[in-house]
């Protein structure tokens, strides 16, 4: 001061706080909301300061978010001639999941099937309650008009029939088993028979058609089935065939014999043999084979008793040869002491007098009732020598 005394002034400075707030508003696309006195509908950040009585500003920040649900709806299958074969699906992006789906058909899944041709709507609602709707049109398709042209088997047993399919269009595939499909419109190597053709159509107009592969109308040649015969028997093989009479048949056996040009084949095999028959039936050679099994069995039969009493019944003791015996080389009978009472040699198997009537060859005493021993030696058709010994009882 003027008089040399100091004065001290103390000042207290008070800072008044400012106020700032942050808020987020969410609206659905197409809606609006009032922000700072104006209706806003686009996503943006808004901020405004408000002074108080002391001149200090308060700031309010508002972020506006707009829920935009992107929806894509597409037809995946068309309806087919009035059939409920159409299908559609919806793809969703943005918005706030989870989503609720509601089709005008009543379905609630992302994909809907079994729709007839027509117009439909789907409404998508997200977790914010925002909804959007989209239309779906199922168009009508028609079945492809297909023509099936089967080709019969070329020759018997070739199984080379085929099917040509005309009238096809993109999106068609074909199958004979409904499992494996191919767009190939020609099917080959088909055996004769009845078939179902399954047609898969991307327009949902699937079809099931039928066709027949006819057997070859060419020639055939069939031999009898495999068979068995006794050793020495003969048989004649006559084919069943529709070959013209002027077409020769070539016969050949597995043992190297045959008969070119014969209508049938007569043979007397001495062992199992396979017979082949072939002919040239135009463009279709025909052939068949059969096997003849030779059964050896009993080559000849010798009785064990006879009664040479002149009654005309079983008066002779003889050998009964089978068809495989070519010659009876010897037929002899001995008594119990080893004396030979009967002998015949080099006999035709069919000779009626080749038997023992119970008398001795040397004109001796007529044999008594009892047991005698015989010995037979024969030659077979194949040259084999077979011997057999046994006993025979003489009865009166």
Buried (B, 14 or more C-beta within 10 A) or exposed (E): EEEEEEEEEEEEEEEEEEEEEEEEBBBBBEEEBEBEEEEBBEBEEBEEEEEEEEEBEBEBEBBBEBBBBEBEBEBBBBBBEEBBBBBBBBEBEEBBEEBEBBBBBEBEEBEBBEBBBBEBEBBBBBEBEBBBEBEBEBEBBEBBEBEBEBBBBBBBBBBBBBBEBEEBEEBBBBBBEEEEBEEEBEBEEBEBEEBEBBBBBBBBBBBEBEBBBEBBEBBBBBBBEEEEBBBBBEEEBEBEBEBEEEBBBBBBBBBEEBBEEBEEBEBBBBEBBBBBBBBBBEEBEBBBBBBBEBEEEEBBEBBEEBBBEEEEEEBBBBBEBBBBBBBBBBBBBBBEEEEBBBEBEEBEBEEEEBBBBBBBEEEEEEBEEEEBBBBBBBBBBEEEEBEBEEBBBBEE
